[in-house]
């Protein structure tokens, strides 16, 4: 199916793989990446401001690479779509996800 984008199928495969292996799921939930960025969000408490900024910066850097490649090849509609997705992402993380207070260390 050359006309369909691969991303939804890759996400579905990753989801199914994660659900198929209890050992993989437990390993991922014990990683520092999960504990620092996702554990509070998955439990419904929200995210700290620091975690939100980390996620937004990471996504911004990765989306910028795609934007620059498309811009260099003259794919301006793709740039517009990617820009809209980026704006939605930033708005969602800063206004849609509850901000938890930073814990005193």
Phi and psi in radians as a Rosetta constraint file:
Dihedral C 1 N 2 CA 2 C 2 CIRCULARHARMONIC -1.193 0.35
Dihedral N 2 CA 2 C 2 N 3 CIRCULARHARMONIC -0.345 0.35
Dihedral C 2 N 3 CA 3 C 3 CIRCULARHARMONIC -1.514 0.35
Dihedral N 3 CA 3 C 3 N 4 CIRCULARHARMONIC -0.303 0.35
Dihedral C 3 N 4 CA 4 C 4 CIRCULARHARMONIC -1.482 0.35
Dihedral N 4 CA 4 C 4 N 5 CIRCULARHARMONIC 2.420 0.35
Dihedral C 4 N 5 CA 5 C 5 CIRCULARHARMONIC -1.234 0.35
Dihedral N 5 CA 5 C 5 N 6 CIRCULARHARMONIC 2.591 0.35
Dihedral C 5 N 6 CA 6 C 6 CIRCULARHARMONIC -1.460 0.35
Dihedral N 6 CA 6 C 6 N 7 CIRCULARHARMONIC -0.370 0.35
Dihedral C 6 N 7 CA 7 C 7 CIRCULARHARMONIC -0.971 0.35
Dihedral N 7 CA 7 C 7 N 8 CIRCULARHARMONIC -0.842 0.35
Dihedral C 7 N 8 CA 8 C 8 CIRCULARHARMONIC -1.053 0.35
Dihedral N 8 CA 8 C 8 N 9 CIRCULARHARMONIC -0.608 0.35
Dihedral C 8 N 9 CA 9 C 9 CIRCULARHARMONIC -1.246 0.35
Dihedral N 9 CA 9 C 9 N 10 CIRCULARHARMONIC -0.636 0.35
Dihedral C 9 N 10 CA 10 C 10 CIRCULARHARMONIC -1.166 0.35
Dihedral N 10 CA 10 C 10 N 11 CIRCULARHARMONIC -0.712 0.35
Dihedral C 10 N 11 CA 11 C 11 CIRCULARHARMONIC -1.120 0.35
Dihedral N 11 CA 11 C 11 N 12 CIRCULARHARMONIC -0.733 0.35
Dihedral C 11 N 12 CA 12 C 12 CIRCULARHARMONIC -1.100 0.35
Dihedral N 12 CA 12 C 12 N 13 CIRCULARHARMONIC -0.733 0.35
Dihedral C 12 N 13 CA 13 C 13 CIRCULARHARMONIC -1.129 0.35
Dihedral N 13 CA 13 C 13 N 14 CIRCULARHARMONIC -0.732 0.35
Dihedral C 13 N 14 CA 14 C 14 CIRCULARHARMONIC -1.134 0.35
Dihedral N 14 CA 14 C 14 N 15 CIRCULARHARMONIC -0.721 0.35
Dihedral C 14 N 15 CA 15 C 15 CIRCULARHARMONIC -1.084 0.35
Dihedral N 15 CA 15 C 15 N 16 CIRCULARHARMONIC -0.837 0.35
Dihedral C 15 N 16 CA 16 C 16 CIRCULARHARMONIC -1.120 0.35
Dihedral N 16 CA 16 C 16 N 17 CIRCULARHARMONIC -0.687 0.35
Dihedral C 16 N 17 CA 17 C 17 CIRCULARHARMONIC -1.112 0.35
Dihedral N 17 CA 17 C 17 N 18 CIRCULARHARMONIC -0.755 0.35
Dihedral C 17 N 18 CA 18 C 18 CIRCULARHARMONIC -1.111 0.35
Dihedral N 18 CA 18 C 18 N 19 CIRCULARHARMONIC -0.646 0.35
Dihedral C 18 N 19 CA 19 C 19 CIRCULARHARMONIC -1.352 0.35
Dihedral N 19 CA 19 C 19 N 20 CIRCULARHARMONIC -0.358 0.35
Dihedral C 19 N 20 CA 20 C 20 CIRCULARHARMONIC -1.433 0.35
Dihedral N 20 CA 20 C 20 N 21 CIRCULARHARMONIC -0.339 0.35
Dihedral C 20 N 21 CA 21 C 21 CIRCULARHARMONIC -2.151 0.35
Dihedral N 21 CA 21 C 21 N 22 CIRCULARHARMONIC 1.875 0.35
Dihedral C 21 N 22 CA 22 C 22 CIRCULARHARMONIC -1.108 0.35
Dihedral N 22 CA 22 C 22 N 23 CIRCULARHARMONIC -0.647 0.35
Dihedral C 22 N 23 CA 23 C 23 CIRCULARHARMONIC -1.109 0.35
Dihedral N 23 CA 23 C 23 N 24 CIRCULARHARMONIC -0.775 0.35
Dihedral C 23 N 24 CA 24 C 24 CIRCULARHARMONIC -1.124 0.35
Dihedral N 24 CA 24 C 24 N 25 CIRCULARHARMONIC -0.735 0.35
Dihedral C 24 N 25 CA 25 C 25 CIRCULARHARMONIC -1.067 0.35
Dihedral N 25 CA 25 C 25 N 26 CIRCULARHARMONIC -0.802 0.35
Dihedral C 25 N 26 CA 26 C 26 CIRCULARHARMONIC -1.146 0.35
Dihedral N 26 CA 26 C 26 N 27 CIRCULARHARMONIC -0.681 0.35
Dihedral C 26 N 27 CA 27 C 27 CIRCULARHARMONIC -1.069 0.35
Dihedral N 27 CA 27 C 27 N 28 CIRCULARHARMONIC -0.833 0.35
Dihedral C 27 N 28 CA 28 C 28 CIRCULARHARMONIC -1.116 0.35
Dihedral N 28 CA 28 C 28 N 29 CIRCULARHARMONIC -0.700 0.35
Dihedral C 28 N 29 CA 29 C 29 CIRCULARHARMONIC -1.198 0.35
Dihedral N 29 CA 29 C 29 N 30 CIRCULARHARMONIC -0.288 0.35
Dihedral C 29 N 30 CA 30 C 30 CIRCULARHARMONIC -1.703 0.35
Dihedral N 30 CA 30 C 30 N 31 CIRCULARHARMONIC 0.014 0.35
Dihedral C 30 N 31 CA 31 C 31 CIRCULARHARMONIC -1.371 0.35
Dihedral N 31 CA 31 C 31 N 32 CIRCULARHARMONIC 2.708 0.35
Dihedral C 31 N 32 CA 32 C 32 CIRCULARHARMONIC -1.118 0.35
Dihedral N 32 CA 32 C 32 N 33 CIRCULARHARMONIC -0.639 0.35
Dihedral C 32 N 33 CA 33 C 33 CIRCULARHARMONIC -0.991 0.35
Dihedral N 33 CA 33 C 33 N 34 CIRCULARHARMONIC -0.833 0.35
Dihedral C 33 N 34 CA 34 C 34 CIRCULARHARMONIC -1.177 0.35
Dihedral N 34 CA 34 C 34 N 35 CIRCULARHARMONIC -0.820 0.35
Dihedral C 34 N 35 CA 35 C 35 CIRCULARHARMONIC -1.121 0.35
Dihedral N 35 CA 35 C 35 N 36 CIRCULARHARMONIC -0.682 0.35
Dihedral C 35 N 36 CA 36 C 36 CIRCULARHARMONIC -1.331 0.35
Dihedral N 36 CA 36 C 36 N 37 CIRCULARHARMONIC -0.576 0.35
Dihedral C 36 N 37 CA 37 C 37 CIRCULARHARMONIC -1.967 0.35
Dihedral N 37 CA 37 C 37 N 38 CIRCULARHARMONIC -0.566 0.35
Dihedral C 37 N 38 CA 38 C 38 CIRCULARHARMONIC -2.041 0.35
Dihedral N 38 CA 38 C 38 N 39 CIRCULARHARMONIC -0.386 0.35
Dihedral C 38 N 39 CA 39 C 39 CIRCULARHARMONIC -1.007 0.35
Dihedral N 39 CA 39 C 39 N 40 CIRCULARHARMONIC -0.844 0.35
Dihedral C 39 N 40 CA 40 C 40 CIRCULARHARMONIC -1.164 0.35
Dihedral N 40 CA 40 C 40 N 41 CIRCULARHARMONIC -0.675 0.35
Dihedral C 40 N 41 CA 41 C 41 CIRCULARHARMONIC -1.137 0.35
Dihedral N 41 CA 41 C 41 N 42 CIRCULARHARMONIC -0.790 0.35
Dihedral C 41 N 42 CA 42 C 42 CIRCULARHARMONIC -1.125 0.35
Dihedral N 42 CA 42 C 42 N 43 CIRCULARHARMONIC -0.595 0.35
Dihedral C 42 N 43 CA 43 C 43 CIRCULARHARMONIC -1.380 0.35
Dihedral N 43 CA 43 C 43 N 44 CIRCULARHARMONIC -0.070 0.35
Dihedral C 43 N 44 CA 44 C 44 CIRCULARHARMONIC 1.608 0.35
Dihedral N 44 CA 44 C 44 N 45 CIRCULARHARMONIC 0.096 0.35
Dihedral C 44 N 45 CA 45 C 45 CIRCULARHARMONIC -1.509 0.35
Dihedral N 45 CA 45 C 45 N 46 CIRCULARHARMONIC -0.322 0.35
Dihedral C 45 N 46 CA 46 C 46 CIRCULARHARMONIC 1.897 0.35
Dihedral N 46 CA 46 C 46 N 47 CIRCULARHARMONIC -2.795 0.35
Dihedral C 46 N 47 CA 47 C 47 CIRCULARHARMONIC -2.351 0.35
Dihedral N 47 CA 47 C 47 N 48 CIRCULARHARMONIC 2.648 0.35
Dihedral C 47 N 48 CA 48 C 48 CIRCULARHARMONIC -1.295 0.35
Dihedral N 48 CA 48 C 48 N 49 CIRCULARHARMONIC 2.777 0.35
Dihedral C 48 N 49 CA 49 C 49 CIRCULARHARMONIC -1.045 0.35
Dihedral N 49 CA 49 C 49 N 50 CIRCULARHARMONIC -0.674 0.35
Dihedral C 49 N 50 CA 50 C 50 CIRCULARHARMONIC -1.089 0.35
Dihedral N 50 CA 50 C 50 N 51 CIRCULARHARMONIC -0.758 0.35
Dihedral C 50 N 51 CA 51 C 51 CIRCULARHARMONIC -1.147 0.35
Dihedral N 51 CA 51 C 51 N 52 CIRCULARHARMONIC -0.709 0.35
Dihedral C 51 N 52 CA 52 C 52 CIRCULARHARMONIC -1.059 0.35
Dihedral N 52 CA 52 C 52 N 53 CIRCULARHARMONIC -0.784 0.35
Dihedral C 52 N 53 CA 53 C 53 CIRCULARHARMONIC -1.116 0.35
Dihedral N 53 CA 53 C 53 N 54 CIRCULARHARMONIC -0.725 0.35
Dihedral C 53 N 54 CA 54 C 54 CIRCULARHARMONIC -1.033 0.35
Dihedral N 54 CA 54 C 54 N 55 CIRCULARHARMONIC -0.804 0.35
Dihedral C 54 N 55 CA 55 C 55 CIRCULARHARMONIC -1.144 0.35
Dihedral N 55 CA 55 C 55 N 56 CIRCULARHARMONIC -0.788 0.35
Dihedral C 55 N 56 CA 56 C 56 CIRCULARHARMONIC -1.122 0.35
Dihedral N 56 CA 56 C 56 N 57 CIRCULARHARMONIC -0.712 0.35
Dihedral C 56 N 57 CA 57 C 57 CIRCULARHARMONIC -1.125 0.35
Dihedral N 57 CA 57 C 57 N 58 CIRCULARHARMONIC -0.777 0.35
Dihedral C 57 N 58 CA 58 C 58 CIRCULARHARMONIC -1.055 0.35
Dihedral N 58 CA 58 C 58 N 59 CIRCULARHARMONIC -0.829 0.35
Dihedral C 58 N 59 CA 59 C 59 CIRCULARHARMONIC -1.147 0.35
Dihedral N 59 CA 59 C 59 N 60 CIRCULARHARMONIC -0.673 0.35
Dihedral C 59 N 60 CA 60 C 60 CIRCULARHARMONIC -1.087 0.35
Dihedral N 60 CA 60 C 60 N 61 CIRCULARHARMONIC -0.772 0.35
Dihedral C 60 N 61 CA 61 C 61 CIRCULARHARMONIC -1.101 0.35
Dihedral N 61 CA 61 C 61 N 62 CIRCULARHARMONIC -0.815 0.35
Dihedral C 61 N 62 CA 62 C 62 CIRCULARHARMONIC -1.164 0.35
Dihedral N 62 CA 62 C 62 N 63 CIRCULARHARMONIC -0.714 0.35
Dihedral C 62 N 63 CA 63 C 63 CIRCULARHARMONIC -1.222 0.35
Dihedral N 63 CA 63 C 63 N 64 CIRCULARHARMONIC -0.519 0.35
Dihedral C 63 N 64 CA 64 C 64 CIRCULARHARMONIC -1.121 0.35
Dihedral N 64 CA 64 C 64 N 65 CIRCULARHARMONIC -0.638 0.35
Dihedral C 64 N 65 CA 65 C 65 CIRCULARHARMONIC -1.076 0.35
Dihedral N 65 CA 65 C 65 N 66 CIRCULARHARMONIC -0.852 0.35
Dihedral C 65 N 66 CA 66 C 66 CIRCULARHARMONIC -1.086 0.35
Dihedral N 66 CA 66 C 66 N 67 CIRCULARHARMONIC -0.698 0.35
Dihedral C 66 N 67 CA 67 C 67 CIRCULARHARMONIC -1.069 0.35
Dihedral N 67 CA 67 C 67 N 68 CIRCULARHARMONIC -0.824 0.35
Dihedral C 67 N 68 CA 68 C 68 CIRCULARHARMONIC -1.127 0.35
Dihedral N 68 CA 68 C 68 N 69 CIRCULARHARMONIC -0.669 0.35
Dihedral C 68 N 69 CA 69 C 69 CIRCULARHARMONIC -1.132 0.35
Dihedral N 69 CA 69 C 69 N 70 CIRCULARHARMONIC -0.802 0.35
Dihedral C 69 N 70 CA 70 C 70 CIRCULARHARMONIC -1.163 0.35
Dihedral N 70 CA 70 C 70 N 71 CIRCULARHARMONIC -0.690 0.35
Dihedral C 70 N 71 CA 71 C 71 CIRCULARHARMONIC -1.103 0.35
Dihedral N 71 CA 71 C 71 N 72 CIRCULARHARMONIC -0.704 0.35
Dihedral C 71 N 72 CA 72 C 72 CIRCULARHARMONIC -1.135 0.35
Dihedral N 72 CA 72 C 72 N 73 CIRCULARHARMONIC -0.508 0.35
Dihedral C 72 N 73 CA 73 C 73 CIRCULARHARMONIC -1.641 0.35
Dihedral N 73 CA 73 C 73 N 74 CIRCULARHARMONIC 0.032 0.35
Dihedral C 73 N 74 CA 74 C 74 CIRCULARHARMONIC 1.364 0.35
Dihedral N 74 CA 74 C 74 N 75 CIRCULARHARMONIC 0.437 0.35
Dihedral C 74 N 75 CA 75 C 75 CIRCULARHARMONIC -1.644 0.35
Dihedral N 75 CA 75 C 75 N 76 CIRCULARHARMONIC 1.366 0.35
Dihedral C 75 N 76 CA 76 C 76 CIRCULARHARMONIC -1.323 0.35
Dihedral N 76 CA 76 C 76 N 77 CIRCULARHARMONIC -0.492 0.35
Dihedral C 76 N 77 CA 77 C 77 CIRCULARHARMONIC -1.175 0.35
Dihedral N 77 CA 77 C 77 N 78 CIRCULARHARMONIC -0.727 0.35
Dihedral C 77 N 78 CA 78 C 78 CIRCULARHARMONIC -1.070 0.35
Dihedral N 78 CA 78 C 78 N 79 CIRCULARHARMONIC -0.669 0.35
Dihedral C 78 N 79 CA 79 C 79 CIRCULARHARMONIC -1.112 0.35
Dihedral N 79 CA 79 C 79 N 80 CIRCULARHARMONIC -0.718 0.35
Dihedral C 79 N 80 CA 80 C 80 CIRCULARHARMONIC -1.138 0.35
Dihedral N 80 CA 80 C 80 N 81 CIRCULARHARMONIC -0.745 0.35
Dihedral C 80 N 81 CA 81 C 81 CIRCULARHARMONIC -1.125 0.35
Dihedral N 81 CA 81 C 81 N 82 CIRCULARHARMONIC -0.798 0.35
Dihedral C 81 N 82 CA 82 C 82 CIRCULARHARMONIC -1.100 0.35
Dihedral N 82 CA 82 C 82 N 83 CIRCULARHARMONIC -0.665 0.35
Dihedral C 82 N 83 CA 83 C 83 CIRCULARHARMONIC -1.118 0.35
Dihedral N 83 CA 83 C 83 N 84 CIRCULARHARMONIC -0.739 0.35
Dihedral C 83 N 84 CA 84 C 84 CIRCULARHARMONIC -1.114 0.35
Dihedral N 84 CA 84 C 84 N 85 CIRCULARHARMONIC -0.716 0.35
Dihedral C 84 N 85 CA 85 C 85 CIRCULARHARMONIC -1.116 0.35
Dihedral N 85 CA 85 C 85 N 86 CIRCULARHARMONIC -0.719 0.35
Dihedral C 85 N 86 CA 86 C 86 CIRCULARHARMONIC -1.108 0.35
Dihedral N 86 CA 86 C 86 N 87 CIRCULARHARMONIC -0.776 0.35
Dihedral C 86 N 87 CA 87 C 87 CIRCULARHARMONIC -1.073 0.35
Dihedral N 87 CA 87 C 87 N 88 CIRCULARHARMONIC -0.783 0.35
Dihedral C 87 N 88 CA 88 C 88 CIRCULARHARMONIC -1.057 0.35
Dihedral N 88 CA 88 C 88 N 89 CIRCULARHARMONIC -0.739 0.35
Dihedral C 88 N 89 CA 89 C 89 CIRCULARHARMONIC -1.040 0.35
Dihedral N 89 CA 89 C 89 N 90 CIRCULARHARMONIC -0.851 0.35
Dihedral C 89 N 90 CA 90 C 90 CIRCULARHARMONIC -1.107 0.35
Dihedral N 90 CA 90 C 90 N 91 CIRCULARHARMONIC -0.805 0.35
Dihedral C 90 N 91 CA 91 C 91 CIRCULARHARMONIC -1.078 0.35
Dihedral N 91 CA 91 C 91 N 92 CIRCULARHARMONIC -0.728 0.35
Dihedral C 91 N 92 CA 92 C 92 CIRCULARHARMONIC -1.097 0.35
Dihedral N 92 CA 92 C 92 N 93 CIRCULARHARMONIC -0.810 0.35
Dihedral C 92 N 93 CA 93 C 93 CIRCULARHARMONIC -1.183 0.35
Dihedral N 93 CA 93 C 93 N 94 CIRCULARHARMONIC -0.628 0.35
Dihedral C 93 N 94 CA 94 C 94 CIRCULARHARMONIC -1.553 0.35
Dihedral N 94 CA 94 C 94 N 95 CIRCULARHARMONIC -0.413 0.35
Dihedral C 94 N 95 CA 95 C 95 CIRCULARHARMONIC -2.036 0.35
Dihedral N 95 CA 95 C 95 N 96 CIRCULARHARMONIC -0.386 0.35
Dihedral C 95 N 96 CA 96 C 96 CIRCULARHARMONIC -1.677 0.35
Dihedral N 96 CA 96 C 96 N 97 CIRCULARHARMONIC -0.440 0.35
Dihedral C 96 N 97 CA 97 C 97 CIRCULARHARMONIC -1.747 0.35
Dihedral N 97 CA 97 C 97 N 98 CIRCULARHARMONIC 2.247 0.35
Dihedral C 97 N 98 CA 98 C 98 CIRCULARHARMONIC -1.078 0.35
Dihedral N 98 CA 98 C 98 N 99 CIRCULARHARMONIC 2.377 0.35
Dihedral C 98 N 99 CA 99 C 99 CIRCULARHARMONIC -1.681 0.35
Dihedral N 99 CA 99 C 99 N 100 CIRCULARHARMONIC 2.121 0.35
Dihedral C 99 N 100 CA 100 C 100 CIRCULARHARMONIC -1.535 0.35
Dihedral N 100 CA 100 C 100 N 101 CIRCULARHARMONIC 2.626 0.35
Dihedral C 100 N 101 CA 101 C 101 CIRCULARHARMONIC -1.209 0.35
Dihedral N 101 CA 101 C 101 N 102 CIRCULARHARMONIC 2.592 0.35
Dihedral C 101 N 102 CA 102 C 102 CIRCULARHARMONIC -1.196 0.35
Dihedral N 102 CA 102 C 102 N 103 CIRCULARHARMONIC 2.386 0.35
Dihedral C 102 N 103 CA 103 C 103 CIRCULARHARMONIC -1.407 0.35
Dihedral N 103 CA 103 C 103 N 104 CIRCULARHARMONIC 2.440 0.35
Dihedral C 103 N 104 CA 104 C 104 CIRCULARHARMONIC -1.279 0.35
Dihedral N 104 CA 104 C 104 N 105 CIRCULARHARMONIC 2.262 0.35
